[in-house]
Amino acid sequence: MNGQASFSLRGRNPDVLTCIANLSNDEVFTPPEFANRMLDTLAEAWAAGNDGADLWADSSVRFLDPCAKSGVFLREITSRLTKGLAEEIPDLVERVSHILTNQVFGIGITNLTSLLSRRSVYCSKHAKGEHSIAKKSFTSDAGNVWFKRTKHTWVEDKCSYCGASKLIFDRGAALETHAYAFIHTDDIKTRVGQLFGEDMQFDVIIGNPPYQLKGGGGGTNDSSIYPLFVEQAMNLEPRFLVMVIPSRWLAGGRGLDEFRDRMLTGGHIRDFVDYTKMSTAFPGVDFEGGVGYFLWDRDTTGLCRYTLVQGDEQLSTIERKLDDYDIFVRDTWALGILQKVLAKNEPTMEQIISGDTPFGLATNFADYSETKTKKSIKLYLTLRGRRITAWIKDQSIQKNRHLIPPWKVLLPEAYGERGAVPAIVLGPPIIASPDSACTQTYLVAGPFESEKAAASMHSYIQTRFFRFLVSLRKITQHALRSTYSWVPQQTWDKTWTDAMLYKKYRITPEEIEYIESMIRPMDVSDE
């Protein structure tokens, strides 16, 4: 290697890592710009915890990406170290050799991504190949980017480590198992030592893990898998852990309660950058709830430096506690409003809203008729995205039969906006007449003694005030019963307006302006 050669692809136009397509919405390649923002955050934290020391000028620091895909983190770390260590190790070949053999390590999540990562770091998919910048440093083509096809550990029909469905992932040798090595072990320290040939202690773990596992929630439901990577990384006890994860963990998600409690209450998350709109952070990727990255500091605790990117606008970084409530309120302006509402200690809407699938009828329920009979029940459902009504036999309903006779209000269980601001938050509600039911598409609010009372509730849902409080707990498209636990009940004897609610809860003009900048008026004419 001569002085003109460079292992970094940054100087090329365009950077190849900005051009490759994502594997899926759940295995997302990290853009180089985003990766470098994470590394900047890391460098600042390292300096703060080490008397101003330059992370990139330390030849003893070890880095691990346990979920390498494109290799962008390892590449950018190597680039920074090559510049930072120039004084300590003047010879370029010797310097790069030291960095690649002693400081940067990765675990590929699939065979394909391990090859991509090696090409990014070594400029060749073979670490000791002809074109590798580290060909004199390694005895194997894998270098320090490890991958080996791992098998799931089946207990009945599920993997005991990740919950993968045997029906889906018990595959032949030609297909990836998606049994990620980093999370398929009970002793990660021993496992990492086996992978890299010695007792390894990493100072920094950084990465962007897979987000979901197909069928991991049972049946066709997916389950969140990124908490397993985060917790396993913590078990390795690095000095710093920096990871990208979907922001849905902040407020909900199946099986995320313990993870959320550990993350919010430990005090070790010192930096958190949160994007409400996924595509702002990762162009071309779009799913509900947004994404963010955090920096976890093993040795110190305290307030978190929180930066919210609301839509396309980055707000000022503030220091705040993460565990004021059972979920994390992303919107710091909203905290004052929420405190005023909760101070009245009123019964909440959660107490009069049903759970999921209120009448036991799935969204795809099809045993209905378009013709009304003497003993049939009116059914509210969706068909190919359209709201329709049909008729169902009374005996088909075995759950919550007490909700069939009275007036009630139906709330759509899902409504997606992909981080839009201002937002609607909820789909239009429906006043449901007596002797009616609905499929899983809706939740039921009620029962109500009269049509007037149901109409009062209907008007309340349409207010910006109502939907603003819902938005604080609704981070994905789904709005289940717990989403309404901060919305107070009212008396159901009038048509509610925002003006009435602002006055009741002493919402200031500045707070009103903020609510109305975040929440759009609701038009229910198309319900």
Secondary structure, DSSP 8 states (H G I E B T S, - for coil): --TT--S--TTSSS-GGGTS--S-SSS----HHHHHHHHHHHHHHHHHHTTT--GGG-TT--EEEEEESS-HHHHHHHHHHHHHTTTTS--HHHHHHHHHHHTEEEEESSHHHHHHHHHHHHSSSSTTSTT-TTTTT-SSTTTTEE-------EETTEETTT--BHHHH---TTS-----GGGS-S-HHHHHHHHHTS----SEEEE----EEEEEEETTEEEE-HHHHHHHHHHT--SEEEEEEEGGGGT--TT-HHHHHHHHHSS-EEEEEEESSHHHHSTT---TT-EEEEEEESS----EEEEEEETTEE---EEE-S-SSSS----HHHHHHHHHHHHT---BGGGGB--SSTTS--TT----BSS--TTEEEEEEEETTEEEEEEEEGGG--S-GGGSSSEEEEEESB---TT-SSB--S---EEE-SSEEE-TTEEEEEEESSHHHHHHHHHHHHSHHHHHHHHTT--SSB--GGGGTTSB---SSS---HHHHHHHTT--HHHHHHHHHHB-----TT-
